[in-house]
């Protein structure tokens, strides 16, 4: 189905075309060229870290982060049950086992108390996923990691512009990753970034992403590496996107505020920001009163040409991760009742008003 109002659409109205044309004219279109280093340096500066390595997507960034930390067979990595599939898959790629934890009801992020309950002698790391752009409680997660001598990986794929106590996410843990897929706050089409303050972790990630090529000997490979590099064309788009990042984030906050105002008397719950954080609102999401409301409401919106998506299904319920029966009641409740509404920065105020009016009419008809 082609939707009149999509759930997301990239804004490419800046210098994207100019910079891509420059790549084409120069013939530097693969993984070498000035835009790759410019994007890495600009992004590291924006996040507030020393090192950034551009890669071909967010999932490969997760894989590289885990490999750089030496995560492998017989290790366990704690991940939230309520997340996109990529964190669990990336852990599995290394031979390690993802161990799922429940969410906090108030902000949908991983529950620190459940993290403690899931730590074993095999636990090596905590993967803190800043879900939908809302930061995790990094104070509590870092305190747990310090107590139990664990690494912290931040999956900030959805959290460009998100801040915890004034600091941009991605700079708290040992290593962090971002995604620049087509529906992310800034995009390169496909792309990702590994960021860290640690020079050794940066060197390891950079080495592994380029086929394990030795630095000082041409065509000599000293580890089994991967072709996870970002192209100069993708980086050129990223440089242009980064130039307008603050403008995009401001508009997304305006969208969230308008949704909240329009829906304040409607029986839905908007995913809002907690105290001491800045929610970047990658996706503006709501909870409907019951599971029975979600699909009919989505269908009512679809009939009007408005695309929505369900909140991520909890990963522990998916076939490849469900052999060990588990219950994560908060994650399951949010996963079954949640809807992502159109959230792209080009969305017009009158379109938000239309979406909210349909939601309101749906619940009025149920009275």
For each residue, the residues with C-beta under 8 A, 3 or more apart:
1: 302
2:
3: 6 7 302 305 306 307
4: 304 305 306
5: 305 306 307 342 347 351 354 355
6: 3 9 307 342 344
7: 3 183 307 308 309 340 341 342 343 344
8: 182 183 283 342 343 344
9: 6 344 346
10: 182 183 187 344
11: 14 244 248 344 345 346
12: 16 17 237 240
13: 16
14: 11 240 241 243 244
15: 18 19 239 240 243
16: 12 13 19 20 236 237 240 241
17: 12 20 21
18: 15 21 22 240
19: 15 16 22 23 35 236 237 239 240
20: 16 17 23 24 233 236 237
21: 17 18 24 25
22: 18 19 25 26 236
23: 19 20 26 28 29 33 35 232 233 236
24: 20 21 27 29 233
25: 21 22
26: 22 23 33
27: 24
28: 23 32 33 34 232
29: 23 24 33 231 232 233
30: 33 231 232
31: 36 210 229 230 231 232
32: 28 36 232
33: 23 26 28 29 30 36 232 235 236
34: 28 37 38 232
35: 19 23 38 39 232 233 235 236 238 239
36: 31 32 33 39 40 54 230 231 232 235
37: 34 40 41
38: 34 35 41 42 235 239
39: 35 36 42 43 54 188 230 235 236 238 239 242
40: 36 37 43 44 52 53 54 193 235
41: 37 38 44 45 52
42: 38 39 45 46 239 242
43: 39 40 46 47 52 54 178 193 195 238 242
44: 40 41 47 49 50 51 52 195
45: 41 42 48
46: 42 43 168 242 245
47: 43 44 52 168 170 171 176 178 195
48: 45 167 168 171
49: 44 52 170 171 176 195 196 197
50: 44 196 197 199 202
51: 44 195 196 197 198 199 201 202
52: 40 41 43 44 47 49 193 194 195
53: 40 64 193 194 195 202 205 206 209
54: 36 39 40 43 191 192 193 229 230 234 235 238
55: 60 61 64 191 192 193 194 209 228 229 230
56: 60 190 191 192 227 228 229 230 231 234
57: 60 61 179 181 190 191 192
58: 61 62 86 157 177 178 179 180 181 191 192
59: 62 63 86 89 90 192
60: 55 56 57 63 64 192 209 226 228
61: 55 57 58 64 65 157 177 178 179 192 193 194 228
62: 58 59 65 66 86 87 90 127 153 155 177
63: 59 60 66 67 90 93 94 226 228
64: 53 55 60 61 67 68 177 194 205 208 209 226 228
65: 61 62 68 69 153 175 176 177 194 205
66: 62 63 69 71 77 90 91 93 94 96 125 153
67: 63 64 70 71 94 204 205 208
68: 64 65 175 194 196 201 204 205 208
69: 65 66 124 125 151 153 174 175 201
70: 67
71: 66 67 75 77 91 94 96 124 125 151
72: 75 94 95 96
73: 94 95 96
74: 95 96 122
75: 71 72 94 95 96 97 122 123 124 125
76: 96 97 98 99 120 122 123 124
77: 66 71 91 96 97 98 99 123 124 125 126 127 153
78: 98 99 100 101 110 115 118 119 123 125 126 127
79: 83 87 88 91 98 99 100 101 110 127 129 315
80: 83 87 100 101 102 103 109 110 127 129 131 331
81: 100 101 102 103 314 315 316 326 328 331 332
82: 103 108 131 311 312 314 315 328 330 331 334 335
83: 79 80 86 87 88 129 131 155 312 315
84: 87 129 157 158 312
85: 88 89 312 315 318
86: 58 59 62 83 89 90 155 157
87: 62 79 80 83 84 90 91 98 127 129 155 315
88: 79 83 85 91 92 98 100 315 321
89: 59 85 86 92 93
90: 59 62 63 66 86 87 93 94
91: 66 71 77 79 87 88 94 96 97 98 127
92: 88 89 95 96 97 98
93: 63 66 89 90
94: 63 66 67 71 72 73 75 90 91
95: 72 73 74 75 92
96: 66 71 72 73 74 75 76 77 91 92 124
97: 75 76 77 91 92 122
98: 76 77 78 79 87 88 91 92 315 321
99: 76 77 78 79 118 120 123
100: 78 79 80 81 88 118 314 315 316 321 326 328
101: 78 79 80 81 110 111 114 115 117 118 328
102: 80 81 110 111 114 328 329 330 331
103: 80 81 82 108 109 110 111 131 328 330 331 334
104: 107 108 109 110 111 330
105: 108 330
106: 274
107: 104 134 273 274 277
108: 82 103 104 105 131 132 134 271 334
109: 80 103 104 128 129 130 131 134 135 136 137
110: 78 79 80 101 102 103 104 114 115 128 129 136 141
111: 101 102 103 104 114 115 330
112: 115 116 137 140 141 144
113: 116 117
114: 101 102 110 111 117 118 328
115: 78 101 110 111 112 118 119 126 141 144
116: 112 113 119 144
117: 101 113 114
118: 78 99 100 101 114 115 123
119: 78 115 116 123 144 148 150
120: 76 99 123
121:
122: 74 75 76 97
123: 75 76 77 78 99 118 119 120 148 150
124: 69 71 75 76 77 96 150 151
125: 66 69 71 75 77 78 150 151 152 153
126: 77 78 115 141 144 145 150 151 152 153
127: 62 77 78 79 80 87 91 153 154 155
128: 109 110 136 138 141 152 153 154 155 172 173
129: 79 80 83 84 87 109 110 136 155 157 158
130: 109 133 134 135 136 154 155 156 158 159 162 169
131: 80 82 83 103 108 109 134 158 312
132: 108 158 271 281 282 283 285 340
133: 130 158 159 160 161 162 185 279 280 281 282 283
134: 107 108 109 130 131 159 162 271 273 274 277 279
135: 109 130 138 159 162 163 164 169 277 278 279
136: 109 110 128 129 130 141 164 169
137: 109 112 140 141 164
138: 128 135 141 142 164 165 169 172 173
139: 142 143 164 165
140: 112 137 143 144
141: 110 112 115 126 128 136 137 138 144 145 152 172
142: 138 139 145 146 152 172 173
143: 139 140 146 147
144: 112 115 116 119 126 140 141 147 148 150
145: 126 141 142 148 149 150 151 152 173
146: 142 143 149
147: 143 144
148: 119 123 144 145
149: 145 146
150: 119 123 124 125 126 144 145
151: 69 71 124 125 126 145 173 174 175
152: 125 126 128 141 142 145 172 173 174
153: 62 65 66 69 77 125 126 127 128 173 174 175 176 177
154: 127 128 130 169 170 172 173 175 176 177
155: 62 83 86 87 127 128 129 130 176 177
156: 130 159 160 162 169 170 176 177 178
157: 58 61 84 86 129 177 178 179 184 192
158: 84 129 130 131 132 133 179 184 280 282 283
159: 130 133 134 135 156 162 169 170 178 280 282
160: 133 156 178 184 185 186 245 249 280 282
161: 133 168 185 245 246 249 278 280
162: 130 133 134 135 156 159 168 169 277 278 279 280
163: 135 166 167 168 169 277 278
164: 135 136 137 138 139 167 169 172 276 277
165: 138 139 276 277
166: 163
167: 48 163 164 171 172
168: 46 47 48 161 162 163 171
169: 130 135 136 138 154 156 159 162 163 164 172 176
170: 47 49 154 156 159 173 176 178 195
171: 47 48 49 167 168 176 195 197
172: 128 138 141 142 152 154 164 167 169 176
173: 128 138 142 145 151 152 153 154 170 176
174: 69 151 152 153 196 198 201
175: 65 68 69 151 153 154 194 195 196 198 201 205
176: 47 49 65 153 154 155 156 169 170 171 172 173 194 195 196
177: 58 61 62 64 65 153 154 155 156 157 192 193 194 195
178: 43 47 58 61 156 157 159 160 170 192 193 195
179: 57 58 61 157 158 184 191 192
180: 58 184 186 187 188 189 190 191 192 193 234 238 241
181: 57 58 184 187 189 190 191
182: 8 10 187 189 190
183: 7 8 10 187 344
184: 157 158 160 179 180 181 187 282
185: 133 160 161 245 248 249 252 280 282
186: 160 180 238 241 242 245 248
187: 10 180 181 182 183 184 191 237 238 241
188: 39 180 191 230 234 235 237 238 241
189: 180 181 182 234 237
190: 56 57 180 181 182 234
191: 54 55 56 57 58 179 180 181 187 188 230 234 235 238
192: 54 55 56 57 58 59 60 61 157 177 178 179 180 230
193: 40 43 52 53 54 55 61 177 178 180
194: 52 53 55 61 64 65 68 175 176 177 202 205 209
195: 43 44 47 49 51 52 53 170 171 175 176 177 178
196: 49 50 51 68 174 175 176 201 202 205
197: 49 50 51 171
198: 51 174 175 201 202
199: 50 51 202 203
200: 203 204
201: 51 68 69 174 175 196 198 204 205
202: 50 51 53 194 196 198 199 205 206
203: 199 200 206 207
204: 67 68 200 201 207 208
205: 53 64 65 67 68 175 194 196 201 202 208 209
206: 53 202 203 209 210
207: 203 204 210 212 213 215 223 225
208: 64 67 68 204 205 212 223 225 226 228
209: 53 55 60 64 194 205 206 225 226 227 228 229
210: 31 206 207 213 225 227 228 229
211: 221 225 226 227
212: 207 208 221 222 223 224 225 226
213: 207 210 219 220 221 225
214: 217 220 221 222
215: 207
216:
217: 214 220
218:
219: 213
220: 213 214 217
221: 211 212 213 214 224 225
222: 212 214
223: 207 208 212
224: 212 221
225: 207 208 209 210 211 212 213 221
226: 60 63 64 208 209 211 212
227: 56 209 210 211
228: 55 56 60 61 63 64 208 209 210
229: 31 54 55 56 209 210
230: 31 36 39 54 55 56 188 191 192 234 235 238
231: 29 30 31 36 56 234 235
232: 23 28 29 30 31 32 33 34 35 36 235 236
233: 20 23 24 29 35 236 237
234: 54 56 180 188 189 190 191 230 231 237 238
235: 33 35 36 38 39 40 54 188 191 230 231 232 238 239
236: 16 19 20 22 23 33 35 39 232 233 239 240
237: 12 16 19 20 187 188 189 233 234 240 241
238: 35 39 43 54 180 186 187 188 191 230 234 235 241 242
239: 15 19 35 38 39 42 235 236 242 243
240: 12 14 15 16 18 19 236 237 243 244
241: 14 16 180 186 187 188 237 238 244 245 248
242: 39 42 43 46 186 238 239 245
243: 14 15 239 240
244: 11 14 240 241 247 248
245: 46 160 161 185 186 241 242 248 249
246: 161 249 250
247: 244 250 251
248: 11 185 186 241 244 245 251 252 345
249: 160 161 185 245 246 252 253 280
250: 246 247 253 254
251: 247 248 254 255 345
252: 185 248 249 255 256 280 281 282 284 343 345
253: 249 250 256 257 281
254: 250 251 257 258
255: 251 252 258 259 281 284 343 345 347 352
256: 252 253 259 260 270 279 281 284
257: 253 254 260 261
258: 254 255 261 262 349 352 353
259: 255 256 262 263 270 284 286 341 352 355 356
260: 256 257 263 264 270 272
261: 257 258 264
262: 258 259 266 352 353 356 357 360
263: 259 260 266 268 270 286 356 359 360
264: 260 261
265: 360
266: 262 263 356 359 360 363
267: 288 289 363
268: 263 286 287 288 289 359 363
269: 286 287
270: 256 259 260 263 284 285 286
271: 108 132 134 279 284 285 286 287 338
272: 260 279
273: 107 134 277 278 279
274: 106 107 134 277
275:
276: 164 165
277: 107 134 135 162 163 164 165 273 274
278: 135 161 162 163 273
279: 133 134 135 162 256 271 272 273
280: 133 158 159 160 161 162 185 249 252
281: 132 133 252 253 255 256 284 343
282: 132 133 158 159 160 184 185 252 343
283: 8 132 133 158 309 340 341 343
284: 252 255 256 259 270 271 281 340 341 342 343
285: 132 270 271 311 338 339 340 341
286: 259 263 268 269 270 271 338 339 341 359
287: 268 269 271 334 337 338 339
288: 267 268 293 294 297 337 339
289: 267 268 293 337
290: 293 294 337
291: 294 336 337
292: 296
293: 288 289 290 296 297 337 362 366
294: 288 290 291 297 298 310 336 337 338 339
295: 298 299
296: 292 293 299 300 362
297: 288 293 294 300 301 339 359 362
298: 294 295 301 302 308 310 339
299: 295 296 302 303
300: 296 297 303 304 358 361 362
301: 297 298 304 306 307 308 355 358 359
302: 1 3 298 299 305 306 307 308
303: 299 300
304: 4 300 301 354 358
305: 3 4 5 302
306: 3 4 5 301 302 342 354 355 358
307: 3 5 6 7 301 302 342
308: 7 298 301 302 339 340 341 342
309: 7 283 339 340
310: 294 298 313 335 338 339 340
311: 82 285 334 335 337 338 339 340
312: 82 83 84 85 131 315 335
313: 310 317 318 335
314: 81 82 100 317 328 331 332 335
315: 79 81 82 83 85 87 88 98 100 312 318 321
316: 81 100 321 322 326 328 331
317: 313 314 321 322 332 335
318: 85 313 315 321 322
319: 322
320:
321: 88 98 100 315 316 317 318
322: 316 317 318 319 325 326
323:
324:
325: 322
326: 81 100 316 322
327: 332
328: 81 82 100 101 102 103 114 314 316 331 332
329: 102 332 333
330: 82 102 103 104 105 111 333 334
331: 80 81 82 102 103 314 316 328 334 335
332: 81 314 317 327 328 329 335 336
333: 329 330 336 337
334: 82 103 108 287 311 330 331 337 338
335: 82 310 311 312 313 314 317 331 332 338
336: 291 294 332 333
337: 287 288 289 290 291 293 294 311 333 334
338: 271 285 286 287 294 310 311 334 335
339: 285 286 287 288 294 297 298 308 309 310 311
340: 7 132 283 284 285 308 309 310 311 343
341: 7 259 283 284 285 286 308 355
342: 5 6 7 8 284 306 307 308 347 351 352 355
343: 7 8 252 255 281 282 283 284 340 347
344: 6 7 8 9 10 11 183 347
345: 11 248 251 252 255
346: 9 11
347: 5 255 342 343 344 351 352
348: 351 352
349: 258 352 353
350: 353 354
351: 5 342 347 348 354 355
352: 255 258 259 262 342 347 348 349 355 356
353: 258 262 349 350 356 357
354: 5 304 306 350 351 357 358
355: 5 259 301 306 341 342 351 352 358 359
356: 259 262 263 266 352 353 359 360
357: 262 353 354 360 361
358: 300 301 304 306 354 355 361 362
359: 263 266 268 286 297 301 355 356 362 363
360: 262 263 265 266 356 357 363 364
361: 300 357 358 364 365
362: 293 296 297 300 358 359 365 366
363: 266 267 268 359 360 366 367
364: 360 361 367
365: 361 362
366: 293 362 363
367: 363 364
